[in-house]
Amino acid sequence: MEFRTLLLMNAVIAIPVGIACILAPAQLLGTYGVMLPPMGLVVYQFWGAFLLGLGMLTWSVRKTEEPGAQRAIASSLTVTYGISCAIAVRGQLSGANNMGWSTVALFLLLALGFAYFRFGGLRSSLSGVK
């Protein structure tokens, strides 16, 4: 897989999920068996705005060939999805329903994908970049 393909996959996932979080937070959370008070829904909409922006960013930079930019993107998204995966695992272990394991799996796969490109897959295009 190429780095640009992973960026494209990230955008294709993040943009529609972000839009759904913004426009229909209660319905989306309902699939996980979660009901939040009004302020909790607002916070979830902030999460949607973050996802929408992240998806738009990865869509916009998917064709970059600049090694330093690729490395910075891969590093940032490895951290983002790695921490998100750890938070999702903690949520699952505290009693969330089984639907949450799909979120754990998604964050884990994205973290591993970006880590692969950060620590190995970009090596040939990053030669000479420290």
N, CA, C and O of each residue as an XYZ file, in Angstrom:
520
protein
N       0.841     -1.176      0.000
C       0.000      0.000      0.000
C       0.884      1.236      0.000
O       1.939      1.265      0.634
N       0.443      2.243     -0.712
C       1.166      3.510     -0.745
C       0.658      4.423      0.363
O      -0.470      4.275      0.834
N       1.493      5.359      0.771
C       1.136      6.327      1.804
C      -0.104      7.112      1.391
O      -0.996      7.343      2.207
N      -0.160      7.517      0.136
C      -1.317      8.292     -0.323
C      -2.610      7.487     -0.225
O      -3.677      8.064     -0.015
N      -2.532      6.177     -0.373
C      -3.725      5.330     -0.250
C      -4.228      5.334      1.189
O      -5.434      5.397      1.424
N      -3.312      5.266      2.151
C      -3.711      5.316      3.557
C      -4.320      6.679      3.899
O      -5.305      6.750      4.633
N      -3.741      7.752      3.372
C      -4.317      9.079      3.589
C      -5.711      9.166      2.982
O      -6.614      9.751      3.581
N      -5.890      8.594      1.812
C      -7.200      8.588      1.162
C      -8.207      7.782      1.986
O      -9.342      8.217      2.179
N      -7.793      6.616      2.469
C      -8.678      5.797      3.306
C      -9.086      6.565      4.564
O     -10.247      6.532      4.972
N      -8.128      7.252      5.170
C      -8.424      8.046      6.359
C      -9.490      9.101      6.039
O     -10.439      9.283      6.802
N      -9.327      9.784      4.921
C     -10.287     10.828      4.529
C     -11.670     10.237      4.262
O     -12.681     10.802      4.677
N     -11.709      9.109      3.574
C     -12.981      8.477      3.227
C     -13.729      8.012      4.474
O     -14.959      7.967      4.475
N     -13.009      7.671      5.520
C     -13.635      7.281      6.794
C     -13.986      8.522      7.612
O     -15.114      8.654      8.087
N     -13.030      9.426      7.779
C     -13.197     10.541      8.711
C     -14.232     11.568      8.263
O     -14.977     12.089      9.094
N     -14.293     11.865      6.984
C     -15.214     12.914      6.527
C     -16.680     12.537      6.768
O     -17.400     13.315      7.394
N     -17.149     11.381      6.298
C     -18.571     11.074      6.550
C     -18.894     10.843      8.025
O     -19.976     11.210      8.484
N     -17.971     10.239      8.768
C     -18.225     10.033     10.204
C     -18.259     11.389     10.908
O     -19.096     11.607     11.784
N     -17.367     12.291     10.540
C     -17.378     13.630     11.124
C     -18.683     14.344     10.853
O     -19.256     14.963     11.750
N     -19.158     14.262      9.620
C     -20.428     14.896      9.268
C     -21.570     14.280     10.073
O     -22.443     14.998     10.561
N     -21.568     12.953     10.213
C     -22.611     12.283     10.987
C     -22.570     12.708     12.456
O     -23.615     12.912     13.073
N     -21.376     12.841     13.009
C     -21.244     13.274     14.410
C     -21.782     14.691     14.605
O     -22.361     15.003     15.646
N     -21.592     15.535     13.613
C     -22.061     16.914     13.702
C     -23.577     16.992     13.539
O     -24.251     17.677     14.309
N     -24.113     16.293     12.539
C     -25.522     16.434     12.187
C     -26.469     15.532     12.979
O     -27.625     15.893     13.200
N     -25.992     14.370     13.403
C     -26.875     13.410     14.076
C     -26.160     12.716     15.232
O     -26.055     11.489     15.241
N     -25.667     13.478     16.206
C     -24.885     12.850     17.277
C     -25.685     11.838     18.108
O     -25.165     10.772     18.437
N     -26.909     12.149     18.443
C     -27.703     11.239     19.275
C     -27.966      9.925     18.551
O     -27.883      8.856     19.155
N     -28.280      9.998     17.271
C     -28.553      8.791     16.502
C     -27.302      7.932     16.338
O     -27.359      6.707     16.447
N     -26.185      8.580     16.078
C     -24.933      7.843     15.909
C     -24.529      7.161     17.212
O     -24.152      5.990     17.218
N     -24.611      7.900     18.311
C     -24.264      7.319     19.609
C     -25.245      6.231     20.014
O     -24.885      5.301     20.736
N     -26.490      6.348     19.548
C     -27.486      5.324     19.850
C     -27.093      3.955     19.336
O     -27.487      2.944     19.917
N     -26.314      3.898     18.243
C     -25.867      2.600     17.726
C     -24.910      1.915     18.701
O     -24.713      0.702     18.642
N     -24.324      2.699     19.589
C     -23.427      2.161     20.617
C     -24.147      2.006     21.953
O     -23.534      1.613     22.945
N     -25.439      2.312     21.986
C     -26.190      2.217     23.228
C     -25.870      3.344     24.206
O     -26.001      3.173     25.418
N     -25.448      4.497     23.678
C     -25.037      5.615     24.521
C     -26.055      6.745     24.390
O     -26.461      7.110     23.287
N     -26.459      7.289     25.535
C     -27.308      8.475     25.559
C     -26.575      9.542     26.364
O     -26.154      9.295     27.494
N     -26.424     10.727     25.781
C     -25.721     11.809     26.453
C     -26.678     12.964     26.735
O     -27.668     13.152     26.028
N     -26.371     13.730     27.774
C     -27.141     14.961     28.003
C     -26.803     15.965     26.901
O     -25.850     15.756     26.150
N     -27.574     17.054     26.794
C     -27.349     18.021     25.713
C     -25.899     18.497     25.586
O     -25.384     18.572     24.471
N     -25.233     18.818     26.684
C     -23.852     19.295     26.584
C     -22.924     18.187     26.096
O     -21.954     18.468     25.393
N     -23.199     16.945     26.452
C     -22.414     15.821     25.944
C     -22.540     15.694     24.435
O     -21.574     15.360     23.751
N     -23.739     15.962     23.917
C     -23.938     15.935     22.465
C     -23.146     17.047     21.782
O     -22.621     16.858     20.685
N     -23.065     18.204     22.433
C     -22.273     19.302     21.878
C     -20.795     18.899     21.812
O     -20.123     19.155     20.813
N     -20.299     18.276     22.869
C     -18.902     17.824     22.873
C     -18.687     16.793     21.766
O     -17.646     16.796     21.108
N     -19.654     15.924     21.561
C     -19.550     14.924     20.494
C     -19.539     15.609     19.122
O     -18.868     15.141     18.201
N     -20.273     16.704     18.986
C     -20.241     17.460     17.742
C     -18.865     18.102     17.528
O     -18.402     18.209     16.393
N     -18.211     18.527     18.616
C     -16.828     19.014     18.494
C     -15.933     17.895     17.955
O     -15.075     18.133     17.104
N     -16.137     16.680     18.453
C     -15.392     15.510     17.965
C     -15.628     15.358     16.468
O     -14.697     15.079     15.713
N     -16.880     15.543     16.039
C     -17.205     15.457     14.619
C     -16.484     16.513     13.810
O     -16.005     16.234     12.710
N     -16.398     17.732     14.344
C     -15.683     18.805     13.652
C     -14.203     18.448     13.503
O     -13.596     18.702     12.463
N     -13.627     17.854     14.560
C     -12.232     17.409     14.499
C     -12.061     16.357     13.395
O     -11.134     16.440     12.589
N     -12.960     15.371     13.368
C     -12.856     14.319     12.353
C     -13.019     14.876     10.940
O     -12.280     14.499     10.030
N     -13.981     15.766     10.761
C     -14.193     16.366      9.453
C     -12.939     17.121      9.008
O     -12.499     16.981      7.867
N     -12.370     17.915      9.903
C     -11.152     18.652      9.574
C      -9.976     17.739      9.287
O      -9.206     17.987      8.359
N      -9.829     16.679     10.080
C      -8.739     15.733      9.866
C      -8.901     15.026      8.528
O      -7.928     14.826      7.801
N     -10.126     14.653      8.211
C     -10.385     14.014      6.927
C     -10.087     14.941      5.756
O      -9.507     14.524      4.753
N     -10.489     16.197      5.891
C     -10.210     17.171      4.833
C      -8.712     17.406      4.686
O      -8.206     17.576      3.577
N      -8.011     17.416      5.813
C      -6.561     17.598      5.774
C      -5.886     16.429      5.065
O      -5.046     16.633      4.189
N      -6.251     15.203      5.442
C      -5.600     14.047      4.816
C      -5.968     13.943      3.338
O      -5.159     13.484      2.532
N      -7.176     14.364      2.975
C      -7.553     14.416      1.558
C      -6.665     15.420      0.821
O      -6.182     15.150     -0.279
N      -6.463     16.562      1.435
C      -5.699     17.648      0.789
C      -4.225     17.311      0.599
O      -3.621     17.748     -0.380
N      -3.636     16.547      1.511
C      -2.196     16.277      1.445
C      -1.871     14.901      0.877
O      -0.709     14.495      0.880
N      -2.868     14.184      0.393
C      -2.644     12.796     -0.033
C      -1.642     12.664     -1.173
O      -1.065     11.591     -1.350
N      -1.422     13.707     -1.940
C      -0.503     13.633     -3.085
C       0.859     14.256     -2.808
O       1.683     14.373     -3.715
N       1.101     14.655     -1.565
C       2.393     15.293     -1.271
C       3.529     14.296     -1.456
O       3.426     13.128     -1.083
N       4.597     14.782     -2.031
C       5.794     13.964     -2.252
C       6.950     14.421     -1.375
O       8.006     13.789     -1.371
N       6.769     15.503     -0.637
C       7.849     16.072      0.179
C       8.096     15.180      1.395
O       7.203     15.021      2.227
N       9.283     14.598      1.515
C       9.561     13.626      2.579
C       9.346     14.162      3.995
O       8.809     13.453      4.846
N       9.755     15.398      4.256
C       9.566     15.951      5.597
C       8.100     16.067      5.959
O       7.709     15.797      7.095
N       7.287     16.469      4.990
C       5.843     16.577      5.229
C       5.229     15.197      5.448
O       4.396     15.019      6.336
N       5.640     14.227      4.643
C       5.120     12.865      4.805
C       5.455     12.323      6.194
O       4.617     11.715      6.859
N       6.688     12.556      6.615
C       7.107     12.065      7.932
C       6.330     12.753      9.048
O       5.916     12.099     10.006
N       6.128     14.054      8.939
C       5.371     14.793      9.957
C       3.923     14.316     10.013
O       3.363     14.156     11.098
N       3.325     14.093      8.867
C       1.950     13.612      8.808
C       1.859     12.224      9.427
O       0.983     11.968     10.253
N       2.754     11.335      9.034
C       2.739      9.965      9.565
C       2.964      9.959     11.073
O       2.308      9.203     11.790
N       3.877     10.786     11.561
C       4.135     10.867     13.008
C       2.908     11.354     13.759
O       2.500     10.755     14.753
N       2.326     12.439     13.280
C       1.167     13.031     13.953
C      -0.014     12.069     13.994
O      -0.682     11.943     15.020
N      -0.269     11.396     12.884
C      -1.422     10.504     12.849
C      -1.163      9.201     13.597
O      -2.104      8.576     14.086
N       0.094      8.782     13.692
C       0.418      7.630     14.537
C       0.078      7.955     15.986
O      -0.548      7.145     16.670
N       0.479      9.119     16.455
C       0.186      9.546     17.831
C      -1.322      9.703     18.028
O      -1.877      9.208     19.009
N      -1.983     10.391     17.099
C      -3.427     10.622     17.205
C      -4.196      9.317     17.329
O      -5.008      9.153     18.240
N      -3.942      8.393     16.416
C      -4.700      7.143     16.426
C      -4.221      6.177     17.496
O      -5.005      5.364     17.985
N      -2.960      6.248     17.867
C      -2.476      5.407     18.969
C      -3.130      5.781     20.286
O      -3.588      4.910     21.025
N      -3.176      7.075     20.583
C      -3.834      7.532     21.817
C      -5.329      7.254     21.753
O      -5.925      6.830     22.743
N      -5.942      7.492     20.591
C      -7.370      7.219     20.441
C      -7.675      5.735     20.678
O      -8.687      5.394     21.290
N      -6.805      4.871     20.196
C      -6.983      3.429     20.411
C      -6.905      3.087     21.897
O      -7.717      2.314     22.406
N      -5.923      3.666     22.589
C      -5.777      3.411     24.032
C      -7.016      3.890     24.793
O      -7.485      3.206     25.703
N      -7.541      5.041     24.432
C      -8.751      5.556     25.079
C      -9.934      4.637     24.785
O     -10.729      4.344     25.678
N     -10.052      4.186     23.546
C     -11.151      3.289     23.177
C     -11.056      1.958     23.912
O     -12.075      1.416     24.340
N      -9.846      1.422     24.065
C      -9.667      0.170     24.826
C     -10.086      0.381     26.270
O     -10.801     -0.445     26.838
N      -9.643      1.487     26.872
C     -10.032      1.782     28.254
C     -11.555      1.852     28.381
O     -12.123      1.339     29.345
N     -12.206      2.476     27.422
C     -13.668      2.548     27.429
C     -14.295      1.175     27.336
O     -15.262      0.882     28.038
N     -13.756      0.337     26.481
C     -14.296     -1.023     26.353
C     -14.107     -1.833     27.632
O     -15.002     -2.571     28.045
N     -12.960     -1.694     28.246
C     -12.678     -2.456     29.464
C     -13.486     -1.949     30.657
O     -13.610     -2.639     31.669
N     -14.035     -0.736     30.533
C     -14.846     -0.208     31.635
C     -16.323     -0.547     31.468
O     -17.158     -0.085     32.245
N     -16.647     -1.349     30.462
C     -18.012     -1.840     30.354
C     -18.814     -1.358     29.170
O     -20.030     -1.548     29.151
N     -18.195     -0.745     28.181
C     -18.934     -0.320     26.996
C     -19.454     -1.547     26.245
O     -18.973     -2.659     26.460
N     -20.438     -1.343     25.365
C     -20.988     -2.497     24.646
C     -20.030     -2.986     23.564
O     -19.025     -2.338     23.273
N     -20.347     -4.122     22.979
C     -19.442     -4.761     22.027
C     -19.228     -3.973     20.741
O     -18.232     -4.192     20.051
N     -20.135     -3.063     20.401
C     -19.946     -2.235     19.201
C     -18.656     -1.421     19.286
O     -18.040     -1.119     18.263
N     -18.252     -1.068     20.495
C     -17.057     -0.251     20.674
C     -15.780     -0.930     20.224
O     -14.791     -0.255     19.937
N     -15.783     -2.254     20.157
C     -14.578     -2.947     19.709
C     -14.281     -2.635     18.243
O     -13.124     -2.699     17.828
N     -15.298     -2.301     17.454
C     -15.041     -1.906     16.068
C     -14.251     -0.594     16.030
O     -13.406     -0.399     15.156
N     -14.529      0.296     16.973
C     -13.780      1.551     17.060
C     -12.334      1.274     17.457
O     -11.409      1.874     16.909
N     -12.142      0.364     18.414
C     -10.788     -0.030     18.818
C     -10.031     -0.567     17.604
O      -8.891     -0.175     17.353
N     -10.667     -1.461     16.859
C     -10.010     -2.069     15.697
C      -9.649     -1.019     14.649
O      -8.553     -1.048     14.090
N     -10.568     -0.093     14.382
C     -10.304      0.948     13.389
C      -9.130      1.825     13.805
O      -8.230      2.080     13.004
N      -9.136      2.292     15.063
C      -8.038      3.134     15.544
C      -6.717      2.362     15.536
O      -5.675      2.920     15.190
N      -6.754      1.094     15.911
C      -5.538      0.289     15.913
C      -4.971      0.138     14.503
O      -3.772      0.313     14.288
N      -5.834     -0.185     13.548
C      -5.365     -0.352     12.169
C      -4.800      0.948     11.605
O      -3.779      0.931     10.916
N      -5.452      2.069     11.890
C      -4.929      3.344     11.413
C      -3.611      3.695     12.103
O      -2.685      4.183     11.454
N      -3.521      3.453     13.405
C      -2.264      3.721     14.121
C      -1.129      2.872     13.562
O      -0.027      3.373     13.337
N      -1.394      1.599     13.341
C      -0.359      0.713     12.800
C       0.014      1.101     11.373
O       1.187      1.058     11.003
N      -0.977      1.478     10.577
C      -0.697      1.893      9.202
C       0.190      3.123      9.148
O       1.174      3.149      8.409
N      -0.151      4.147      9.929
C       0.673      5.354      9.918
C       2.029      5.105     10.572
O       3.026      5.692     10.151
N       2.087      4.240     11.602
C       3.372      3.893     12.221
C       4.271      3.164     11.219
O       5.479      3.393     11.176
N       3.672      2.289     10.421
C       4.442      1.582      9.393
C       5.129      2.587      8.462
O       6.322      2.475      8.178
N       4.358      3.562      7.997
C       4.947      4.543      7.090
C       5.924      5.470      7.806
O       6.899      5.918      7.202
N       5.685      5.760      9.060
C       6.593      6.633      9.805
C       7.917      5.949     10.084
O       8.974      6.571      9.973
N       7.871      4.673     10.447
C       9.083      3.992     10.900
C       9.669      3.017      9.893
O      10.702      2.409     10.172
N       9.057      2.848      8.751
C       9.632      1.913      7.803
C       9.206      2.140      6.366
O      10.051      2.184      5.471
N       7.926      2.283      6.133
C       7.400      2.347      4.770
C       7.817      3.567      3.980
O       7.815      3.530      2.749
N       8.174      4.643      4.649
C       8.624      5.848      3.952
C      10.135      5.925      3.869
O      10.682      6.883      3.321
N      10.807      4.932      4.405
C      12.276      4.984      4.528
C      12.952      5.325      3.206
O      13.861      6.154      3.169
N      12.513      4.692      2.123
C      13.198      4.965      0.854
C      12.994      6.406      0.404
O      13.908      7.012     -0.157
N      11.823      6.958      0.638
C      11.579      8.334      0.211
C      12.101      9.346      1.233
O      12.152     10.546      0.963
N      12.488      8.846      2.409
C      12.976      9.743      3.450
C      14.489      9.667      3.621
O      15.019     10.232      4.577
N      15.191      8.992      2.733
C      16.632      8.881      2.899
C      17.250     10.281      2.900
O      16.954     11.114      2.043
N      18.078     10.503      3.845
C      18.738     11.787      3.972
C      17.960     12.807      4.798
O      18.479     13.884      5.091
N      16.723     12.487      5.179
C      15.914     13.390      6.000
C      16.011     12.935      7.446
O      15.769     11.767      7.748
N      16.357     13.832      8.327
C      16.492     13.472      9.751
C      15.366     14.065     10.543
O      15.300     13.877     11.758
